[in-house]
Amino acid sequence: MKIFIYIFCLFLNTTLQANSLEEALSLAYKKNPSIQAKRANLRSNDELVSISSSEFYPKIRIIGSYGETVTDYNDTNEIKLKPTVAKVEAEQIIFSGGRLLNNRSQSLNFVAASRADLNILEQEVLFSAAEAFFNVLTSQKIIELREVNLDVLNKRLEVAKIQFEVGELTLTDVAQSEARLLLSQANLAEARSILEKNKAIYKSIIGVSPQNLSNDFISLSLPKTIEEALSIANTKSPYIKFAEKSELSSRFGIKSAKSKLLPSLRLIGEFSNSEEMLFNMDGDTYQLMGVLSMPIFSGGLNWSNIRKAQEINIRDKFQLVEARRFVEQEVKSAFSQYHSSLIKVNSSKKQFEANKIALEGVKEEFELGTRTNLDVLDAEQEFLDSQVSMISSENNSKLSMFYLLLSVGSLSPDFLSLPVSKYDPNLNYNKVKNVKLGWKRFKDIKNLD
């Protein structure tokens, strides 16, 4: 039994690992708690369509009453009445001034805005997951470089001490080598601290600790020109879609508020059965009537609601303008950042090659006595800095690709070809939008982590 549990736990742990970028993004998309919470919020908003649609249907209710009345006349005559009434009432709205239609249209657009809001969060989480993945991978590589550099400086210090003993170097050279060694130790400690911080961020977003991350990258198709990027963003950006649907929803909110100034017509039907045991009375009552109502004065309530709805719509119009400007700014910034990152990657690679050649030359010149120990230490530091710069620039270049996709609204599981089933909001929406009796069954989640 213990062996079975061990094997099961081992299998569970392996299935939750995310060694590649593709696996990390897939796990974040499926398991990230922020996404899960936003999806639950969207499902709750789906019910607004069902709520607004319910107003089109008749309301039927059953009323039952039983009472007892005792009348006592000077302790001589006592009368007891025990009336029993059973009643069925039905009410149907015939005309509401357009309120029902506008409420439903408002809820439909609100749900559409909520879907766009979910899409925004999903893409932001995917970007954060990619950023966390690259940061951990880069931190690990930098630590490896600094560990190698520390070994080199340890050997350099040992050689400096030997050369000092034989008179080839001075005490200053030894002190310089020791100072560089201590600086390297401090930088390595800082790099390890940064790695632990990046690992914590990685786990908070993706849900598992990073282990044996691979360098495999995802093939991405990016827009070639800034005009193409802006065209894609205007069509696909969830920021713009959210603002558009929110503005349209509040526009129907104005119409719904104005409809409360118009007359409404209801049809009310009633059937009741009453009994009275004392007088042996039993009778049925049928009633059907139309009720027309027209608001005359409400203390300013209706007009206040109209003004409020109008201001909300004005707010949403400005937010739509802001969203379009924001998307345009982000696209231009991301496009420029991506192309500058390519230049920086190429430059850092050339710098690395140049510093590598320079280091070898300085070492040879040091052996010939034309270079000092400090020259060698400086050359080694420059070579290390160029390695770190090259790794960082490659990380930033890859991340800038994801940032460009995020800015145009294309950072989705489908576009990235992730091996994960995309969340379909229509599944829940189609289940609940027409539910008239009972409730939708759901799973009670007890273990969230």
Secondary structure, DSSP 8 states (H G I E B T S, - for coil): -HHHHHHHHHHHHHHT---SHHHHHHHHHHH-HHHHHHHHHHHHHHHHHHHHHHTTS-EEEEEEEE--EEEEETTTEEEEE-EEEEEEEEEEEEE-TTHHHHHHHHHHHHHHHHHHHHHHHHHHHHHHHHHHHHHHHHHHHHHHHHHHHHHHHHHHHHHHHHHHHTTSS-HHHHHHHHHHHHHHHHHHHHHHHHHHHHHHHHHHHHSS---S-----------SSHHHHHHHHHHH-HHHHHHHHHHHHHHHHHHHHHGGGS-EEEEEEEEEEEEETTTTEEEEEEEEEEEEE-----TTHHHHHHHHHHHHHHHHHHHHHHHHHHHHHHHHHHHHHHHHHHHHHHHHHHHHHHHHHHHHHHHHHHHHTSS-HHHHHHHHHHHHHHHHHHHHHHHHHHHHHHHHHHHHT--SHHHHT-SS----HHHHHHHHTT--SS-----------
